[in-house]
Amino acid sequence: MMEVVVDAYDDEEQAMGWYYYLDDKLTFPFRARCTRERAASPLRIGEEVSVDRLAEEGDCRCEMVVLTTWQGRSLGLPLAQLDAVDADEGTREAIGDWHYWVERGYGFG
């Protein structure tokens, strides 16, 4: 997991390292479930969404954001609040790596 940011010199390079790692490893679309509530998100624990893709690079400079389909609308959500429900092993592993990074208090920006 630390290989993602091994050559990163600042927060922006770390963010882009994570962005391209996740872009390479996540297979879209996949189903995900909310596992933690966030003040900036309307999801409640247990709600499910379809994850369609990563948000644009510029939207992922502070945290990784995915674009989802929720209640018939497109909605950007922090990946840290979601766990894969129906996804391949590479996707599950990449999400687990991101959760590990966040839960250890690492971040950027």
ABEGO torsion letter per residue (X at the ends): XAAAAAABABAAAAAAAAAAAAAAABBOBBBBBBABBBAABABBBGBBBBBABBBBAAAAAABBBBBBBBGGBBBBBBAAABBBABBBAAAAAAAAAAAAAAAAGBBBX
